[in-house]
Amino acid sequence: MRRVGVGMAGWLVVGIGVILMPLPGPGTVLVLGGLSLLQHEYPWAGRVLRRLRARTGVLGRWIKTRPTSGPPD
C-alpha cells in the first residue's frame, strides 16, 4: 500500500512539474521533488536524479564563471 501511495504521489508531482516547465513557476523543482519521491521505490529514478543533479551543478558553475558583458562604455 505504501509503495503504491509513494509511486502515485511521485508521478503526480513529476507530471505537474512537466506541465509547469514552459510556464513561469517551479516546474524544475517539482520534477526533482517527484523524482526524489520515486527514488525510494524505483532504482532508475535515483540514477536519473543523480544525473540531473550533476548537470545542474555543471550549469550553475558555468553561469557563475561566464564573463558578464555590460553595456559598452
C-alpha positions, -999 to 999 in steps of 0.1 A, spaced: 0 0 0 28 24 9 47 17 -24 16 24 -44 10 57 -25 46 69 -29 46 60 -66 13 78 -72 25 109 -53 58 109 -71 43 106 -106 17 132 -97 44 157 -87 65 149 -118 35 153 -140 26 187 -125 63 198 -128 64 188 -165 32 208 -172 47 238 -154 80 237 -173 71 262 -200 52 284 -176 67 307 -151 68 287 -119 87 259 -101 84 232 -128 120 220 -125 118 220 -87 87 199 -88 102 174 -113 133 170 -90 109 166 -60 89 140 -77 120 121 -87 132 122 -51 100 106 -40 102 80 -67 138 71 -59 126 54 -27 108 28 -47 124 27 -81 162 25 -86 161 41 -121 146 73 -106 177 76 -83 200 73 -112 181 99 -132 181 122 -102 219 119 -97 225 127 -133 202 157 -132 219 170 -100 253 166 -117 241 185 -147 226 213 -127 258 216 -108 278 220 -140 253 245 -153 255 265 -121 293 267 -122 291 277 -159 267 306 -151 289 318 -122 321 317 -142 309 331 -176 320 367 -182 294 393 -179 291 418 -207 276 451 -197 267 480 -219 296 494 -239 313 525 -223 
